[in-house]
Amino acid sequence: MRILECLIDVGPLSRVEIARLTRMAPATVNRLTSSLMAQGLVSEAGSNGATGGRPSMLVRFCPEARTILALDIWEGAIEVALLDLDGCEIERDRVPILGTDPQEKLDLLVAVVAEWDTREGKRIAAIGVSVPGPVDDDGVVLMAPALDWYNQPVGASLRGATNAPVVVENDVNLIALAEYLNLDDPGHKTLVAMAVYEGVGAGIVEDGRLWRGNHGAAGQFGRMLRDVSGLKHQRHGFGHLEAELGEHGLLQRAINARVVSPEVESADAVFSAAEEGDEEAVAMVESVADDYAFHLVNVCAMIAPDIVVFGGLFERWSDLLIPMIEERLRGNVVHEPELATASLGDEGKLVGAGMYGLRRSGGLAAVLSE
């Protein structure tokens, strides 16, 4: 592991340089490097003649030696990506979901995993699955209204279809982790990702560690209450906030207020109209900024993130919304967080699923012990 970590951090090195950086004996480095090469995790990478002496053979880490299968299931499709050990995409596919039956959706997910698992030449180190709802430690999806899944044993079903380790996690948690790992500034300590789809979720990462809370249910931003009337809102289905402030809720609100016509199918139309200067649309977007800033102030009071990353609908309209929310946070939080657009977009769900799947499955240490 020390040799692999050295090669990952620094890049191609000679055995002499590895011995110096790891403070291991040259004979030990030679023996372990040969073992890593036999496993395909390390390969030769040319020679280094820059010192002017006898050229030294360089070795490099081979992230392509194993693969990670990452999947993101939502109401319309199953997105599939095959990643290398660095999280870089090798292959991509999309499988449409045609029916609405919740068991059929799970059966399709199992079939997709089984099909990829049996492909020749794909040594899968881990499988990570992104779902739109909270997930407990055993991979049971507690509630995913968009899929009509409630206490659905997704992890157990998938483990019956593959010998590879399987990890199932909430989609916005995975966006948060992927965004944290992709930060340009390593000085950030606490990141909150907020994503607005049909539902609304948040993911929290502290010092590189995903904050999952009790039974994996932390970060359920959409289940926050807008006001005391939410105390009468039932737990089943979408939460009180997301029922009115998710994409579908916002669209219906705009239709009811006659900001857009009933034929409009996406909340994007509201923000597009506001961007073009439509006064009623601008007023509605301002009220949406009020709602989200109000709840974000409360999140900041409890968690104090130094960066908040927006995904989904808010990612697409961040140029319009972020300045509005920044203005409303000013003076209402102890430390104003940086507000940013999700740099990976929806790809963060797949990247996060893959890297978290590998991490929860033991990481490179588990690959070494095969």
KEGUBA-612054 format. One record per residue (C-alpha): residue number from 1; residue in three letters; chain; y, z negated, x negated. Coordinates in steps of 0.2 Angstrom, whole numbers, plus 2048, in hexadecimal, padded with zeros to 3 digits. Layout:
N
NUM  ALA  A  Y  Z  X
...
***
This chain:
370
1  MET  A  800  800  800
2  ARG  A  80C  7FC  7F2
3  ILE  A  809  80D  7EA
4  LEU  A  80B  816  7FB
5  GLU  A  81B  80C  7FF
6  CYS  A  822  811  7EE
7  LEU  A  81F  823  7F1
8  ILE  A  826  823  803
9  ASP  A  836  81A  7FD
10  VAL  A  839  824  7ED
11  GLY  A  830  834  7EE
12  PRO  A  824  83D  7E2
13  LEU  A  821  832  7D2
14  SER  A  816  832  7C3
15  ARG  A  809  825  7C1
16  VAL  A  813  81D  7B3
17  GLU  A  822  81C  7BE
18  ILE  A  817  814  7CC
19  ALA  A  811  807  7C0
20  ARG  A  822  803  7BB
21  LEU  A  829  802  7CC
22  THR  A  81B  7F8  7D4
23  ARG  A  818  7ED  7C4
24  MET  A  805  7F1  7C4
25  ALA  A  7FB  7F6  7B5
26  PRO  A  7F9  808  7B1
27  ALA  A  7E6  808  7B3
28  THR  A  7E8  800  7C4
29  VAL  A  7F4  80D  7CA
30  ASN  A  7E9  81B  7C3
31  ARG  A  7DA  814  7CC
32  LEU  A  7E3  811  7DD
33  THR  A  7EC  822  7DC
34  SER  A  7DB  82B  7DA
35  SER  A  7D4  821  7E9
36  LEU  A  7E4  826  7F3
37  MET  A  7E2  838  7EE
38  ALA  A  7CF  838  7F4
39  GLN  A  7D5  832  805
40  GLY  A  7E2  840  805
41  LEU  A  7F1  834  806
42  VAL  A  7F8  839  7F5
43  SER  A  7F8  84A  7ED
44  GLU  A  7FF  852  7DD
45  ALA  A  811  858  7DE
46  GLY  A  814  861  7CE
47  SER  A  81A  85A  7BD
48  ASN  A  829  852  7B7
49  GLY  A  82F  859  7A6
50  ALA  A  841  852  7A8
51  THR  A  83F  845  79B
52  GLY  A  83C  852  78D
53  GLY  A  82B  84A  788
54  ARG  A  81A  84F  78E
55  PRO  A  81B  854  7A1
56  SER  A  814  847  7AD
57  MET  A  80A  84B  7BC
58  LEU  A  813  845  7CC
59  VAL  A  80A  83F  7DC
60  ARG  A  811  83F  7ED
61  PHE  A  80D  836  7FE
62  CYS  A  805  842  80A
63  PRO  A  80B  83E  81C
64  GLU  A  800  84D  823
65  ALA  A  7F0  844  81D
66  ARG  A  7EF  83C  82E
67  THR  A  7F7  840  83F
68  ILE  A  7FE  835  84D
69  LEU  A  7FD  83B  85F
70  ALA  A  80C  837  869
71  LEU  A  80E  839  87C
72  ASP  A  81C  836  889
73  ILE  A  817  837  89B
74  TRP  A  824  838  8A9
75  GLU  A  824  83E  8BB
76  GLY  A  824  851  8B6
77  ALA  A  819  853  8A7
78  ILE  A  810  84B  898
79  GLU  A  819  84F  888
80  VAL  A  80E  850  879
81  ALA  A  812  850  866
82  LEU  A  807  84F  857
83  LEU  A  810  846  849
84  ASP  A  80C  843  837
85  LEU  A  80D  832  82F
86  ASP  A  820  833  82C
87  GLY  A  823  837  83F
88  CYS  A  826  84A  83C
89  GLU  A  820  856  849
90  ILE  A  812  861  845
91  GLU  A  80D  868  857
92  ARG  A  814  866  868
93  ASP  A  80E  869  87A
94  ARG  A  813  865  88C
95  VAL  A  807  863  89A
96  PRO  A  80F  864  8AC
97  ILE  A  80B  857  8B9
98  LEU  A  808  860  8C9
99  GLY  A  802  852  8D5
100  THR  A  809  842  8DA
101  ASP  A  7FA  837  8DB
102  PRO  A  7FB  829  8CF
103  GLN  A  7E9  829  8CA
104  GLU  A  7E9  83C  8C7
105  LYS  A  7F8  839  8BB
106  LEU  A  7EE  82C  8B1
107  ASP  A  7DE  838  8B1
108  LEU  A  7E9  846  8AA
109  LEU  A  7F0  83B  89C
110  VAL  A  7DE  836  898
111  ALA  A  7D9  848  898
112  VAL  A  7E7  84D  88C
113  VAL  A  7E3  83F  880
114  ALA  A  7D1  843  880
115  GLU  A  7D4  856  87D
116  TRP  A  7E0  853  86E
117  ASP  A  7D4  846  867
118  THR  A  7C6  852  866
119  ARG  A  7CF  860  85D
120  GLU  A  7C8  864  84C
121  GLY  A  7D2  860  83D
122  LYS  A  7DD  853  845
123  ARG  A  7DA  842  83D
124  ILE  A  7E3  837  849
125  ALA  A  7E9  826  842
126  ALA  A  7F1  820  852
127  ILE  A  7F6  825  864
128  GLY  A  806  81F  86B
129  VAL  A  80A  822  87E
130  SER  A  81C  820  886
131  VAL  A  81D  81B  898
132  PRO  A  82C  818  8A4
133  GLY  A  829  806  8A7
134  PRO  A  825  7F5  89F
135  VAL  A  814  7F3  897
136  ASP  A  80A  7E3  893
137  ASP  A  801  7E0  882
138  ASP  A  7F1  7E7  889
139  GLY  A  7F9  7F8  88D
140  VAL  A  7FA  7F4  8A0
141  VAL  A  809  7FD  8A8
142  LEU  A  811  7EF  8B2
143  MET  A  81B  7FB  8BD
144  ALA  A  821  80D  8BB
145  PRO  A  828  813  8CB
146  ALA  A  82B  824  8C5
147  LEU  A  818  826  8C3
148  ASP  A  814  81B  8D2
149  TRP  A  80A  810  8C5
150  TYR  A  809  7FD  8C8
151  ASN  A  7FE  7F2  8BD
152  GLN  A  7F6  802  8B7
153  PRO  A  7E9  7FF  8A8
154  VAL  A  7EF  80E  89E
155  GLY  A  7EA  807  88D
156  ALA  A  7D8  803  892
157  SER  A  7D6  814  89A
158  LEU  A  7DC  81D  88B
159  ARG  A  7D2  813  87F
160  GLY  A  7C2  819  888
161  ALA  A  7C7  82B  884
162  THR  A  7C9  829  871
163  ASN  A  7C4  81F  862
164  ALA  A  7D6  81F  85B
165  PRO  A  7E1  80F  85E
166  VAL  A  7EC  811  86D
167  VAL  A  7FD  809  870
168  VAL  A  806  80B  881
169  GLU  A  819  806  882
170  ASN  A  828  808  88D
171  ASP  A  832  818  889
172  VAL  A  843  810  886
173  ASN  A  83C  803  87B
174  LEU  A  835  812  871
175  ILE  A  846  81B  871
176  ALA  A  84E  80B  86A
177  LEU  A  841  809  85C
178  ALA  A  842  81C  857
179  GLU  A  856  81B  857
180  TYR  A  855  80B  84D
181  LEU  A  84A  813  840
182  ASN  A  855  823  840
183  LEU  A  866  819  83D
184  ASP  A  871  820  82F
185  ASP  A  878  80F  82C
186  PRO  A  86B  802  827
187  GLY  A  877  7F4  82A
188  HIS  A  874  7F3  83D
189  LYS  A  86A  7E4  842
190  THR  A  868  7E5  855
191  LEU  A  867  7F5  85F
192  VAL  A  866  7F7  872
193  ALA  A  861  808  879
194  MET  A  866  80C  88B
195  ALA  A  85F  81B  893
196  VAL  A  863  821  8A5
197  TYR  A  856  82C  8AD
198  GLU  A  850  829  8BF
199  GLY  A  84D  817  8B9
200  VAL  A  858  80E  8AD
201  GLY  A  851  805  89E
202  ALA  A  856  7FD  88E
203  GLY  A  84D  7F9  87E
204  ILE  A  852  7EC  871
205  VAL  A  84E  7ED  85E
206  GLU  A  853  7DE  853
207  ASP  A  850  7E0  840
208  GLY  A  845  7EE  843
209  ARG  A  83A  7E5  84F
210  LEU  A  838  7EA  862
211  TRP  A  83D  7DC  86D
212  ARG  A  830  7DD  87B
213  GLY  A  832  7CC  884
214  ASN  A  826  7C4  890
215  HIS  A  817  7D0  894
216  GLY  A  821  7DF  88C
217  ALA  A  82E  7DE  89A
218  ALA  A  83E  7DC  890
219  GLY  A  84C  7E8  891
220  GLN  A  84A  7EC  8A4
221  PHE  A  85D  7F0  8A6
222  GLY  A  859  7FA  8B6
223  ARG  A  852  7EA  8BE
224  MET  A  863  7E0  8BC
225  LEU  A  86C  7DC  8CC
226  ARG  A  87C  7E5  8D0
227  ASP  A  882  7D6  8DB
228  VAL  A  87A  7C8  8E5
229  SER  A  873  7D4  8F2
230  GLY  A  867  7D9  8E5
231  LEU  A  85E  7C8  8E8
232  LYS  A  856  7D0  8F7
233  HIS  A  851  7DF  8EE
234  GLN  A  83E  7E0  8EC
235  ARG  A  835  7E1  8DB
236  HIS  A  82A  7EF  8E0
237  GLY  A  831  800  8DB
238  PHE  A  842  804  8D2
239  GLY  A  84D  7F5  8CE
240  HIS  A  85E  7F1  8D7
241  LEU  A  869  7F8  8CA
242  GLU  A  85F  808  8C6
243  ALA  A  85D  80C  8D9
244  GLU  A  86F  80F  8DA
245  LEU  A  874  813  8C8
246  GLY  A  865  81D  8C2
247  GLU  A  866  830  8C3
248  HIS  A  860  832  8D5
249  GLY  A  86B  823  8DA
250  LEU  A  87A  82A  8D3
251  LEU  A  877  83B  8DA
252  GLN  A  875  834  8EC
253  ARG  A  884  829  8E9
254  ALA  A  88E  839  8E5
255  ILE  A  887  843  8F4
256  ASN  A  88B  834  900
257  ALA  A  89D  834  8F9
258  ARG  A  89E  847  8FB
259  VAL  A  8A2  849  8E8
260  VAL  A  894  856  8E7
261  SER  A  88B  860  8F5
262  PRO  A  87A  85B  8FC
263  GLU  A  872  86A  8F3
264  VAL  A  876  863  8E2
265  GLU  A  866  85E  8D9
266  SER  A  86C  855  8CA
267  ALA  A  878  847  8C6
268  ASP  A  87E  851  8B7
269  ALA  A  889  85B  8C4
270  VAL  A  894  84C  8C7
271  PHE  A  898  84A  8B5
272  SER  A  89A  85C  8B3
273  ALA  A  8A7  85C  8C1
274  ALA  A  8B0  84D  8B9
275  GLU  A  8B1  856  8A8
276  GLU  A  8B9  864  8B1
277  GLY  A  8C6  859  8B8
278  ASP  A  8C0  856  8CA
279  GLU  A  8C9  847  8D0
280  GLU  A  8BC  840  8DB
281  ALA  A  8AE  843  8CE
282  VAL  A  8B9  83A  8C1
283  ALA  A  8BC  82B  8CC
284  MET  A  8A9  82A  8CF
285  VAL  A  8A5  82B  8BC
286  GLU  A  8B2  81E  8B9
287  SER  A  8A9  813  8C6
288  VAL  A  898  816  8BD
289  ALA  A  8A0  811  8AD
290  ASP  A  8A6  801  8B5
291  ASP  A  895  7FD  8BB
292  TYR  A  88C  800  8AB
293  ALA  A  89A  7F8  8A0
294  PHE  A  899  7E8  8AB
295  HIS  A  886  7E6  8A8
296  LEU  A  887  7EB  896
297  VAL  A  894  7DD  893
298  ASN  A  887  7D1  899
299  VAL  A  87A  7D9  88E
300  CYS  A  886  7D7  87F
301  ALA  A  889  7C5  884
302  MET  A  876  7C1  883
303  ILE  A  870  7CC  875
304  ALA  A  880  7D1  86B
305  PRO  A  87A  7E2  865
306  ASP  A  884  7EA  857
307  ILE  A  87F  7FC  85E
308  VAL  A  87B  802  86F
309  VAL  A  873  814  870
310  PHE  A  874  81E  880
311  GLY  A  866  829  886
312  GLY  A  861  834  895
313  LEU  A  870  838  8A1
314  PHE  A  87C  82E  896
315  GLU  A  877  837  887
316  ARG  A  87B  848  88F
317  TRP  A  88C  842  894
318  SER  A  890  836  886
319  ASP  A  8A1  83E  882
320  LEU  A  8A7  83A  893
321  LEU  A  89F  829  896
322  ILE  A  89F  820  885
323  PRO  A  8B3  81F  884
324  MET  A  8B3  818  895
325  ILE  A  8A6  80B  891
326  GLU  A  8AE  806  881
327  GLU  A  8BF  804  889
328  ARG  A  8B7  7F8  896
329  LEU  A  8AD  7EE  889
330  ARG  A  8BD  7EB  87E
331  GLY  A  8C2  7D9  880
332  ASN  A  8B3  7D4  88A
333  VAL  A  8A6  7D2  87D
334  VAL  A  8A7  7C7  86D
335  HIS  A  8A2  7D5  862
336  GLU  A  8A4  7E7  867
337  PRO  A  894  7F1  864
338  GLU  A  895  803  85E
339  LEU  A  891  80F  86C
340  ALA  A  887  81E  867
341  THR  A  87D  82D  86E
342  ALA  A  86A  82D  86C
343  SER  A  868  837  85C
344  LEU  A  856  83C  860
345  GLY  A  859  840  873
346  ASP  A  849  83F  87D
347  GLU  A  83F  843  86D
348  GLY  A  842  830  869
349  LYS  A  834  82C  876
350  LEU  A  827  836  86C
351  VAL  A  82D  831  85B
352  GLY  A  82E  81F  860
353  ALA  A  81C  820  869
354  GLY  A  815  827  859
355  MET  A  81D  81B  84C
356  TYR  A  81A  80C  858
357  GLY  A  808  811  85B
358  LEU  A  805  812  848
359  ARG  A  80E  802  845
360  ARG  A  805  7F8  853
361  SER  A  7F4  800  84D
362  GLY  A  7F6  7F8  83B
363  GLY  A  801  805  833
364  LEU  A  7FC  80D  822
365  ALA  A  7F2  7FE  81E
366  ALA  A  7E6  803  82D
367  VAL  A  7E5  815  826
368  LEU  A  7E1  80E  815
369  SER  A  7D3  804  81C
370  GLU  A  7CA  812  825
***
